[in-house]
Amino acid sequence: MLNRSFFARLIDNWPVKILSLVAAIVLMQFYRINTLEERFFTIPLEIQINNNFVSVDNSVEKVRIRIRGNEEDIYSVLEEDVEAYIDLKSKVSEGEFQAPILIRKKGSALNIKNLEINVDPIYARTHLEQKLTRSIVVQPKLNGFPLAGYEMEKYFISPSAVTVTGPRSQVEDLQFIPTEDIDLMGRFEDFSVRSRLIHISEDLSFLVGDVIEFSGIISEKIVIRSISEIDIISVDLPENLLINEILPTATIKLQGTQQRIEKINLQNLQFTIDCSRIRYPGTYNLPIMVDIPDDLTVLTYSPTKVEFSVVSISEANEGGAR
């Protein structure tokens, strides 16, 4: 009889009691939700694709992560314990694709129960292009000039070409890879420096590093200069003889270092005719001898011979007396 009375009281007004129980559960959940802690951080988005392709023009580079849970749990999760990615490995053609952003837990995040992770945005878009790999020559970017009178005769680069990989549209028309500035200012001797290659696009990469060795060969600049109006001088003419006319002037073309050529003057150049074998008056045609400093080279000069008349001094004096 007691049992029946208890059961009767239990089921009495049962709809109201069920609603009260549901309300209590809902209130408990609201309380639990309100007592959960939140934490936000930003991580890079990984794009997983087929090895024969590269992704360009990505709509999303980084995503915002929200994790919810107990305060102790969420602050034990490191940023590297959560990865965000889209999976396009099944795509085998060029084009634009969109995919949902997925979350992968690892590390300490794997051991936490009831950890809620949300990502913003939830979709990402990218463009897939065929991957192309080519060997491209390296072109140094030279800055400034060597010391006055010097020049860079030649240079060497190691390696002279690098292997570049990236989107087909960017790699196929690439002519060269430039280096960072290589300073020539004021140099007067051979030198070697290391320089980095310029990353002309974020989508391109170098398979074997981005550092090259540059070796420059510096030498004195060689120039050519022409000098005219040079006097021709006779030497060792016997005292009783006289050249009876004005000798022509000479012209010479010289080669030498710029600094040496710029310092030369007429006193450094001697054009002579050797008259030591002349014994009698008459007409002579003798070669011109050129004497210049040893560090200069004669390319051409003229005249190479000179014709002139020789008279005795006595005849010259008699002619002047008349």
FENTA-V993325 format. One record per pair of residues at least 12 apart in sequence whose ideal C-beta (glycine too) atoms are under 10 Angstrom apart, sorted by the first residue. I is the first residue (numbers start at 1). J is the second residue. If there is no record, write none. Layout:
BEGIN
i->I j->J
i->I j->J
END
This chain:
BEGIN
i->32 j->114
i->33 j->68
i->35 j->70
i->35 j->71
i->36 j->68
i->36 j->69
i->36 j->70
i->36 j->71
i->36 j->73
i->36 j->74
i->36 j->114
i->36 j->116
i->37 j->67
i->37 j->68
i->37 j->69
i->37 j->70
i->37 j->71
i->37 j->72
i->37 j->73
i->37 j->74
i->37 j->75
i->38 j->66
i->38 j->67
i->38 j->68
i->38 j->69
i->38 j->71
i->38 j->74
i->38 j->116
i->38 j->118
i->39 j->65
i->39 j->66
i->39 j->67
i->39 j->68
i->39 j->69
i->39 j->71
i->39 j->73
i->39 j->74
i->39 j->75
i->39 j->77
i->40 j->64
i->40 j->65
i->40 j->66
i->40 j->67
i->40 j->118
i->40 j->120
i->41 j->64
i->41 j->65
i->41 j->66
i->41 j->67
i->41 j->77
i->41 j->78
i->41 j->79
i->41 j->82
i->42 j->61
i->42 j->62
i->42 j->63
i->42 j->64
i->42 j->65
i->42 j->79
i->42 j->84
i->42 j->120
i->43 j->62
i->43 j->63
i->43 j->64
i->43 j->65
i->43 j->79
i->43 j->80
i->43 j->81
i->43 j->82
i->43 j->83
i->43 j->84
i->43 j->103
i->43 j->119
i->44 j->60
i->44 j->61
i->44 j->62
i->44 j->63
i->44 j->83
i->44 j->84
i->44 j->85
i->45 j->58
i->45 j->59
i->45 j->60
i->45 j->61
i->45 j->62
i->45 j->63
i->45 j->83
i->45 j->84
i->45 j->85
i->45 j->86
i->45 j->101
i->45 j->119
i->45 j->121
i->45 j->124
i->45 j->126
i->46 j->83
i->46 j->84
i->46 j->85
i->46 j->86
i->46 j->87
i->46 j->101
i->46 j->102
i->46 j->104
i->47 j->60
i->47 j->61
i->47 j->85
i->47 j->86
i->47 j->87
i->47 j->88
i->47 j->89
i->47 j->97
i->47 j->99
i->47 j->124
i->47 j->126
i->47 j->128
i->48 j->85
i->48 j->86
i->48 j->87
i->48 j->88
i->48 j->89
i->48 j->90
i->48 j->99
i->48 j->102
i->49 j->86
i->49 j->87
i->49 j->88
i->49 j->89
i->49 j->90
i->49 j->91
i->49 j->92
i->49 j->97
i->49 j->126
i->49 j->128
i->49 j->131
i->50 j->88
i->50 j->89
i->50 j->90
i->50 j->91
i->50 j->92
i->50 j->93
i->50 j->128
i->50 j->130
i->50 j->131
i->51 j->89
i->51 j->131
i->52 j->92
i->52 j->128
i->52 j->130
i->52 j->131
i->53 j->88
i->53 j->89
i->53 j->91
i->53 j->92
i->53 j->93
i->53 j->94
i->53 j->95
i->53 j->127
i->53 j->128
i->53 j->129
i->53 j->130
i->53 j->131
i->53 j->167
i->53 j->168
i->54 j->126
i->54 j->127
i->54 j->128
i->54 j->129
i->54 j->130
i->54 j->131
i->54 j->132
i->54 j->165
i->54 j->166
i->54 j->167
i->54 j->168
i->54 j->170
i->54 j->171
i->54 j->203
i->54 j->204
i->54 j->205
i->55 j->86
i->55 j->88
i->55 j->91
i->55 j->97
i->55 j->124
i->55 j->126
i->55 j->127
i->55 j->128
i->55 j->129
i->55 j->167
i->55 j->203
i->56 j->126
i->56 j->127
i->56 j->128
i->56 j->129
i->56 j->166
i->56 j->167
i->56 j->169
i->56 j->170
i->56 j->201
i->56 j->202
i->56 j->203
i->57 j->96
i->57 j->125
i->57 j->126
i->57 j->127
i->57 j->128
i->57 j->129
i->57 j->167
i->57 j->203
i->58 j->86
i->58 j->124
i->58 j->125
i->58 j->126
i->58 j->127
i->59 j->96
i->59 j->98
i->59 j->121
i->59 j->123
i->59 j->124
i->59 j->125
i->59 j->126
i->59 j->127
i->60 j->84
i->60 j->86
i->60 j->101
i->60 j->120
i->60 j->121
i->60 j->123
i->60 j->124
i->60 j->125
i->60 j->126
i->61 j->124
i->62 j->84
i->63 j->82
i->63 j->84
i->63 j->85
i->63 j->101
i->63 j->103
i->63 j->119
i->63 j->120
i->63 j->121
i->63 j->122
i->63 j->124
i->64 j->84
i->64 j->118
i->64 j->119
i->64 j->120
i->64 j->121
i->65 j->77
i->65 j->79
i->65 j->82
i->65 j->83
i->65 j->84
i->65 j->103
i->65 j->117
i->65 j->118
i->65 j->119
i->65 j->120
i->66 j->116
i->66 j->117
i->66 j->118
i->66 j->119
i->66 j->120
i->67 j->81
i->67 j->82
i->67 j->103
i->67 j->105
i->67 j->109
i->67 j->112
i->67 j->115
i->67 j->116
i->67 j->117
i->67 j->118
i->68 j->114
i->68 j->115
i->68 j->116
i->68 j->117
i->68 j->118
i->69 j->112
i->69 j->113
i->69 j->114
i->69 j->115
i->69 j->116
i->69 j->117
i->70 j->112
i->70 j->113
i->70 j->114
i->70 j->115
i->72 j->112
i->73 j->108
i->73 j->109
i->73 j->111
i->73 j->112
i->73 j->113
i->73 j->114
i->73 j->115
i->74 j->109
i->74 j->112
i->74 j->115
i->74 j->116
i->74 j->117
i->76 j->107
i->76 j->108
i->76 j->109
i->76 j->111
i->76 j->112
i->76 j->115
i->77 j->105
i->77 j->107
i->77 j->108
i->77 j->109
i->77 j->110
i->77 j->111
i->77 j->112
i->77 j->115
i->77 j->117
i->78 j->106
i->78 j->107
i->78 j->108
i->78 j->109
i->80 j->106
i->80 j->107
i->80 j->108
i->80 j->109
i->81 j->104
i->81 j->105
i->81 j->106
i->81 j->107
i->81 j->108
i->81 j->109
i->81 j->110
i->81 j->112
i->82 j->103
i->82 j->104
i->82 j->105
i->82 j->106
i->82 j->107
i->82 j->109
i->82 j->115
i->82 j->117
i->82 j->119
i->83 j->102
i->83 j->103
i->83 j->104
i->83 j->105
i->83 j->106
i->83 j->107
i->83 j->109
i->84 j->101
i->84 j->102
i->84 j->103
i->84 j->104
i->84 j->117
i->84 j->119
i->84 j->124
i->85 j->99
i->85 j->101
i->85 j->102
i->85 j->103
i->85 j->104
i->85 j->124
i->86 j->98
i->86 j->99
i->86 j->100
i->86 j->101
i->86 j->102
i->86 j->123
i->86 j->124
i->86 j->125
i->86 j->126
i->87 j->99
i->87 j->100
i->87 j->101
i->87 j->102
i->88 j->124
i->88 j->126
i->88 j->128
i->91 j->126
i->91 j->128
i->92 j->128
i->93 j->128
i->93 j->130
i->94 j->127
i->94 j->128
i->94 j->129
i->94 j->130
i->94 j->167
i->94 j->168
i->94 j->169
i->95 j->126
i->95 j->127
i->95 j->128
i->95 j->129
i->96 j->125
i->96 j->126
i->96 j->127
i->96 j->128
i->97 j->124
i->97 j->125
i->97 j->126
i->97 j->127
i->97 j->128
i->98 j->123
i->98 j->124
i->98 j->125
i->98 j->126
i->99 j->123
i->99 j->124
i->99 j->125
i->99 j->126
i->100 j->119
i->100 j->121
i->100 j->122
i->100 j->123
i->100 j->124
i->101 j->119
i->101 j->120
i->101 j->121
i->101 j->122
i->101 j->123
i->101 j->124
i->102 j->119
i->102 j->122
i->103 j->117
i->103 j->118
i->103 j->119
i->104 j->117
i->105 j->117
i->127 j->167
i->128 j->167
i->129 j->166
i->129 j->167
i->129 j->168
i->129 j->169
i->129 j->170
i->129 j->171
i->129 j->203
i->130 j->167
i->130 j->168
i->130 j->169
i->130 j->171
i->130 j->172
i->131 j->165
i->131 j->166
i->131 j->167
i->131 j->168
i->131 j->171
i->132 j->164
i->132 j->165
i->132 j->166
i->132 j->167
i->132 j->168
i->132 j->169
i->132 j->170
i->132 j->171
i->132 j->172
i->132 j->174
i->133 j->163
i->133 j->164
i->133 j->165
i->133 j->166
i->133 j->171
i->133 j->205
i->133 j->207
i->134 j->161
i->134 j->162
i->134 j->163
i->134 j->164
i->134 j->165
i->134 j->166
i->134 j->171
i->134 j->172
i->134 j->174
i->135 j->159
i->135 j->160
i->135 j->161
i->135 j->162
i->135 j->163
i->135 j->164
i->135 j->207
i->136 j->161
i->136 j->162
i->136 j->163
i->136 j->164
i->136 j->171
i->136 j->174
i->136 j->175
i->136 j->176
i->136 j->177
i->136 j->197
i->136 j->204
i->136 j->206
i->137 j->157
i->137 j->159
i->137 j->160
i->137 j->161
i->137 j->162
i->137 j->174
i->137 j->175
i->137 j->176
i->137 j->177
i->138 j->157
i->138 j->158
i->138 j->159
i->138 j->160
i->138 j->161
i->138 j->162
i->138 j->176
i->138 j->177
i->138 j->178
i->138 j->179
i->138 j->195
i->138 j->197
i->138 j->212
i->138 j->214
i->139 j->157
i->139 j->160
i->139 j->175
i->139 j->176
i->139 j->177
i->139 j->178
i->139 j->179
i->139 j->197
i->139 j->198
i->140 j->155
i->140 j->157
i->140 j->176
i->140 j->178
i->140 j->179
i->140 j->180
i->140 j->181
i->140 j->182
i->140 j->193
i->140 j->195
i->140 j->212
i->140 j->214
i->140 j->216
i->141 j->178
i->141 j->179
i->141 j->180
i->141 j->181
i->141 j->182
i->141 j->195
i->141 j->198
i->142 j->155
i->142 j->179
i->142 j->181
i->142 j->182
i->142 j->183
i->142 j->184
i->142 j->214
i->142 j->216
i->143 j->180
i->143 j->181
i->143 j->182
i->143 j->183
i->143 j->184
i->143 j->185
i->144 j->181
i->144 j->182
i->144 j->183
i->144 j->184
i->144 j->185
i->144 j->186
i->144 j->187
i->145 j->184
i->145 j->185
i->145 j->186
i->145 j->187
i->146 j->184
i->146 j->185
i->146 j->186
i->146 j->187
i->146 j->188
i->146 j->189
i->146 j->191
i->146 j->216
i->146 j->218
i->146 j->219
i->146 j->220
i->146 j->221
i->147 j->184
i->147 j->185
i->147 j->186
i->147 j->187
i->147 j->188
i->147 j->189
i->147 j->218
i->147 j->220
i->147 j->221
i->147 j->259
i->148 j->186
i->148 j->188
i->148 j->221
i->148 j->258
i->148 j->259
i->148 j->262
i->149 j->188
i->149 j->220
i->149 j->221
i->149 j->223
i->149 j->257
i->149 j->258
i->149 j->259
i->149 j->260
i->149 j->261
i->149 j->262
i->150 j->184
i->150 j->186
i->150 j->187
i->150 j->188
i->150 j->189
i->150 j->218
i->150 j->219
i->150 j->220
i->150 j->221
i->150 j->257
i->150 j->258
i->150 j->259
i->151 j->184
i->151 j->187
i->151 j->217
i->151 j->218
i->151 j->219
i->151 j->220
i->151 j->221
i->151 j->222
i->151 j->258
i->152 j->184
i->152 j->187
i->152 j->190
i->152 j->191
i->152 j->216
i->152 j->217
i->152 j->218
i->152 j->219
i->153 j->190
i->153 j->216
i->153 j->217
i->153 j->218
i->153 j->219
i->153 j->220
i->153 j->221
i->153 j->222
i->154 j->215
i->154 j->216
i->154 j->217
i->154 j->218
i->154 j->219
i->155 j->182
i->155 j->184
i->155 j->190
i->155 j->191
i->155 j->192
i->155 j->214
i->155 j->215
i->155 j->216
i->155 j->217
i->155 j->218
i->156 j->192
i->156 j->213
i->156 j->214
i->156 j->215
i->156 j->216
i->156 j->217
i->157 j->179
i->157 j->182
i->157 j->195
i->157 j->212
i->157 j->213
i->157 j->214
i->157 j->215
i->158 j->192
i->158 j->212
i->158 j->213
i->158 j->214
i->158 j->215
i->159 j->208
i->159 j->209
i->159 j->211
i->159 j->212
i->159 j->213
i->160 j->212
i->161 j->176
i->161 j->177
i->161 j->212
i->162 j->177
i->162 j->197
i->162 j->206
i->162 j->207
i->162 j->208
i->162 j->209
i->162 j->210
i->162 j->212
i->163 j->205
i->163 j->206
i->163 j->207
i->163 j->208
i->164 j->177
i->164 j->197
i->164 j->200
i->164 j->201
i->164 j->204
i->164 j->205
i->164 j->206
i->164 j->207
i->165 j->203
i->165 j->204
i->165 j->205
i->165 j->206
i->165 j->207
i->166 j->200
i->166 j->201
i->166 j->202
i->166 j->203
i->166 j->204
i->166 j->205
i->166 j->206
i->167 j->201
i->167 j->203
i->167 j->204
i->169 j->203
i->170 j->200
i->170 j->201
i->170 j->203
i->170 j->204
i->171 j->201
i->171 j->203
i->171 j->204
i->174 j->200
i->174 j->201
i->174 j->204
i->176 j->200
i->177 j->197
i->177 j->198
i->177 j->199
i->177 j->200
i->177 j->204
i->177 j->206
i->177 j->210
i->177 j->212
i->178 j->195
i->178 j->197
i->178 j->198
i->178 j->200
i->179 j->193
i->179 j->194
i->179 j->195
i->179 j->196
i->179 j->197
i->179 j->198
i->179 j->210
i->179 j->211
i->179 j->212
i->179 j->214
i->180 j->194
i->180 j->195
i->180 j->196
i->180 j->197
i->180 j->198
i->180 j->210
i->180 j->212
i->181 j->195
i->181 j->198
i->182 j->194
i->182 j->195
i->182 j->212
i->182 j->214
i->182 j->216
i->183 j->195
i->184 j->216
i->184 j->218
i->187 j->216
i->187 j->218
i->188 j->218
i->188 j->219
i->188 j->220
i->189 j->216
i->189 j->217
i->189 j->218
i->189 j->219
i->190 j->215
i->190 j->216
i->190 j->217
i->190 j->218
i->190 j->219
i->191 j->214
i->191 j->215
i->191 j->216
i->191 j->217
i->191 j->218
i->192 j->213
i->192 j->214
i->192 j->215
i->192 j->216
i->193 j->212
i->193 j->213
i->193 j->214
i->193 j->215
i->193 j->216
i->194 j->211
i->194 j->212
i->194 j->213
i->194 j->214
i->195 j->210
i->195 j->211
i->195 j->212
i->195 j->213
i->195 j->214
i->196 j->209
i->196 j->210
i->196 j->211
i->196 j->212
i->197 j->209
i->197 j->210
i->197 j->211
i->197 j->212
i->198 j->210
i->219 j->257
i->220 j->256
i->220 j->257
i->220 j->258
i->220 j->259
i->220 j->260
i->221 j->256
i->221 j->257
i->221 j->258
i->221 j->259
i->221 j->261
i->222 j->255
i->222 j->256
i->222 j->257
i->222 j->258
i->222 j->260
i->222 j->261
i->222 j->297
i->223 j->254
i->223 j->255
i->223 j->256
i->223 j->257
i->223 j->258
i->223 j->259
i->223 j->260
i->223 j->261
i->223 j->262
i->224 j->253
i->224 j->254
i->224 j->255
i->224 j->256
i->224 j->261
i->224 j->297
i->224 j->299
i->225 j->252
i->225 j->253
i->225 j->254
i->225 j->255
i->225 j->256
i->225 j->258
i->225 j->260
i->225 j->261
i->225 j->262
i->225 j->264
i->225 j->296
i->225 j->299
i->226 j->251
i->226 j->252
i->226 j->253
i->226 j->254
i->226 j->299
i->226 j->300
i->226 j->301
i->227 j->250
i->227 j->251
i->227 j->252
i->227 j->253
i->227 j->254
i->227 j->261
i->227 j->264
i->227 j->265
i->227 j->266
i->227 j->268
i->227 j->269
i->227 j->301
i->228 j->249
i->228 j->250
i->228 j->251
i->228 j->252
i->228 j->253
i->228 j->302
i->229 j->249
i->229 j->250
i->229 j->251
i->229 j->266
i->230 j->248
i->230 j->249
i->230 j->250
i->230 j->251
i->230 j->252
i->230 j->266
i->230 j->269
i->230 j->270
i->230 j->271
i->230 j->290
i->230 j->301
i->231 j->247
i->231 j->248
i->231 j->249
i->231 j->250
i->231 j->266
i->231 j->269
i->231 j->270
i->231 j->271
i->231 j->272
i->232 j->246
i->232 j->247
i->232 j->248
i->232 j->249
i->232 j->250
i->232 j->270
i->232 j->271
i->232 j->272
i->232 j->273
i->232 j->288
i->232 j->289
i->232 j->303
i->232 j->306
i->232 j->308
i->233 j->247
i->233 j->270
i->233 j->271
i->233 j->272
i->233 j->273
i->233 j->288
i->234 j->247
i->234 j->272
i->234 j->273
i->234 j->274
i->234 j->275
i->234 j->278
i->234 j->286
i->234 j->306
i->234 j->308
i->234 j->310
i->235 j->270
i->235 j->272
i->235 j->273
i->235 j->274
i->235 j->275
i->235 j->276
i->235 j->289
i->236 j->272
i->236 j->273
i->236 j->274
i->236 j->275
i->236 j->276
i->236 j->277
i->236 j->278
i->237 j->273
i->237 j->274
i->237 j->275
i->237 j->276
i->237 j->278
i->237 j->310
i->238 j->275
i->238 j->276
i->238 j->277
i->238 j->278
i->238 j->279
i->238 j->280
i->238 j->310
i->238 j->312
i->238 j->313
i->239 j->313
i->240 j->279
i->240 j->280
i->240 j->281
i->240 j->312
i->240 j->313
i->240 j->314
i->241 j->275
i->241 j->278
i->241 j->279
i->241 j->280
i->241 j->281
i->241 j->282
i->241 j->310
i->241 j->311
i->241 j->312
i->241 j->313
i->241 j->315
i->241 j->316
i->242 j->281
i->242 j->309
i->242 j->310
i->242 j->311
i->242 j->312
i->242 j->313
i->242 j->314
i->242 j->315
i->242 j->316
i->242 j->317
i->243 j->273
i->243 j->275
i->243 j->278
i->243 j->284
i->243 j->306
i->243 j->308
i->243 j->309
i->243 j->310
i->243 j->311
i->244 j->281
i->244 j->283
i->244 j->308
i->244 j->309
i->244 j->310
i->244 j->311
i->244 j->312
i->244 j->315
i->244 j->316
i->244 j->319
i->245 j->307
i->245 j->308
i->245 j->309
i->245 j->310
i->245 j->311
i->246 j->308
i->247 j->271
i->247 j->273
i->247 j->288
i->247 j->303
i->247 j->306
i->247 j->307
i->247 j->308
i->248 j->288
i->248 j->302
i->248 j->303
i->248 j->306
i->248 j->307
i->248 j->308
i->249 j->271
i->249 j->303
i->250 j->269
i->250 j->271
i->250 j->288
i->250 j->290
i->250 j->301
i->250 j->302
i->250 j->303
i->250 j->304
i->250 j->306
i->251 j->271
i->251 j->300
i->251 j->301
i->251 j->302
i->251 j->303
i->252 j->269
i->252 j->271
i->252 j->290
i->252 j->292
i->252 j->296
i->252 j->298
i->252 j->299
i->252 j->300
i->252 j->301
i->252 j->302
i->253 j->297
i->253 j->298
i->253 j->299
i->253 j->300
i->253 j->301
i->253 j->302
i->254 j->268
i->254 j->269
i->254 j->292
i->254 j->293
i->254 j->296
i->254 j->297
i->254 j->298
i->254 j->299
i->254 j->300
i->254 j->301
i->255 j->296
i->255 j->297
i->255 j->298
i->255 j->299
i->256 j->292
i->256 j->293
i->256 j->295
i->256 j->296
i->256 j->297
i->257 j->295
i->257 j->296
i->260 j->293
i->260 j->295
i->260 j->296
i->261 j->295
i->261 j->296
i->263 j->293
i->264 j->292
i->264 j->293
i->264 j->295
i->264 j->296
i->268 j->291
i->268 j->292
i->268 j->293
i->268 j->296
i->269 j->290
i->269 j->291
i->269 j->292
i->269 j->293
i->269 j->296
i->269 j->298
i->269 j->301
i->270 j->289
i->270 j->290
i->270 j->291
i->270 j->292
i->271 j->288
i->271 j->289
i->271 j->290
i->271 j->291
i->271 j->292
i->271 j->301
i->271 j->303
i->271 j->306
i->272 j->286
i->272 j->288
i->272 j->289
i->272 j->290
i->272 j->291
i->273 j->285
i->273 j->286
i->273 j->287
i->273 j->288
i->273 j->289
i->273 j->305
i->273 j->306
i->273 j->308
i->274 j->286
i->274 j->287
i->274 j->288
i->274 j->289
i->275 j->308
i->275 j->310
i->278 j->310
i->279 j->310
i->280 j->310
i->280 j->312
i->281 j->309
i->281 j->310
i->281 j->311
i->281 j->312
i->281 j->313
i->281 j->315
i->281 j->316
i->282 j->309
i->282 j->310
i->282 j->311
i->283 j->307
i->283 j->308
i->283 j->309
i->283 j->310
i->284 j->305
i->284 j->306
i->284 j->307
i->284 j->308
i->284 j->309
i->284 j->310
i->285 j->305
i->285 j->306
i->285 j->307
i->285 j->308
i->286 j->305
i->286 j->306
i->286 j->307
i->286 j->308
i->287 j->303
i->287 j->304
i->287 j->305
i->287 j->306
i->288 j->301
i->288 j->302
i->288 j->303
i->288 j->304
i->288 j->305
i->288 j->306
i->290 j->304
END
